[in-house]
Amino acid sequence: MKALIAPLTAIMLVAACQAPTETAPASTEPERPMDEIPVQMTLANGDRHYSFKSGCVVMLEPRRAVVKSETGACALHHRDIALLYASAE
């Protein structure tokens, strides 16, 4: 009986190692909308322009992290992200 346990264990181990595994496809989009990195531009007048994939555009004053305007489909996290990036500049 002991002579059968070792070969059976080895066969099961090899079979488990060779079994195909399914992995989730890598996503190119952030899983959470608040993880999105905006496209940043500085306009000729100095205003800082942050645009998001949803169409939201947040415009900040040149020298201070103060929202000048918002256009498009903006959510609260879009303003927060723009202010966070502006505070680092």
C-alpha positions in Angstrom: 0.0 0.0 0.0 2.8 2.4 0.9 4.4 1.7 -2.5 1.3 3.1 -4.3 1.0 6.3 -2.3 4.3 8.0 -3.4 3.7 7.4 -7.2 0.1 8.5 -7.0 1.1 11.6 -5.1 3.7 12.4 -7.7 1.2 11.9 -10.6 -1.4 14.2 -8.9 1.3 16.8 -8.3 2.4 16.8 -11.9 -1.2 16.8 -13.2 -2.0 19.8 -11.0 1.1 21.7 -12.2 0.1 21.1 -15.8 -3.5 22.1 -15.5 -4.4 25.3 -17.4 -5.2 28.2 -15.2 -7.6 31.0 -16.1 -6.6 34.5 -15.5 -8.6 37.7 -15.8 -7.7 39.8 -18.8 -5.7 42.9 -17.9 -7.8 46.0 -17.9 -6.4 49.2 -19.5 -9.1 51.3 -17.7 -8.8 52.1 -14.1 -11.1 50.0 -11.9 -12.4 53.0 -10.0 -13.2 56.3 -11.7 -11.4 58.2 -9.0 -8.1 56.5 -10.1 -8.2 58.2 -13.5 -5.2 60.4 -14.4 -6.4 63.5 -16.3 -4.8 65.0 -19.4 -3.0 68.2 -18.1 -2.4 71.3 -20.2 -1.3 74.8 -19.3 -3.1 77.3 -21.6 -1.4 80.5 -23.0 -3.0 82.7 -20.3 -1.6 80.4 -17.6 -4.8 78.6 -16.7 -4.4 74.9 -15.9 -6.7 72.6 -17.9 -7.5 69.1 -16.7 -9.6 66.9 -19.0 -11.1 63.5 -18.2 -12.4 60.6 -20.4 -16.0 61.4 -19.4 -15.7 64.8 -21.1 -15.3 66.7 -17.8 -12.9 69.6 -18.0 -11.8 71.4 -14.9 -10.0 74.7 -15.3 -7.9 76.1 -12.5 -6.4 79.5 -11.9 -2.8 80.0 -13.0 -1.1 80.4 -9.6 -3.5 79.0 -7.0 -5.3 75.7 -6.8 -8.7 77.4 -7.2 -11.4 76.0 -9.6 -12.1 78.6 -12.2 -14.7 76.6 -14.2 -16.0 73.1 -14.8 -17.6 71.9 -18.1 -19.0 68.5 -19.2 -20.0 65.5 -17.1 -18.1 66.3 -14.0 -18.4 64.4 -10.7 -17.0 65.5 -7.4 -14.0 63.3 -7.7 -12.9 65.1 -10.9 -12.6 68.4 -9.1 -10.7 66.7 -6.3 -8.3 65.0 -8.7 -7.6 68.3 -10.5 -7.0 70.1 -7.3 -4.7 67.3 -6.1 -2.6 67.5 -9.2 -2.5 71.3 -9.1 -1.4 71.4 -5.5 1.7 69.4 -6.5 2.8 71.9 -9.1 
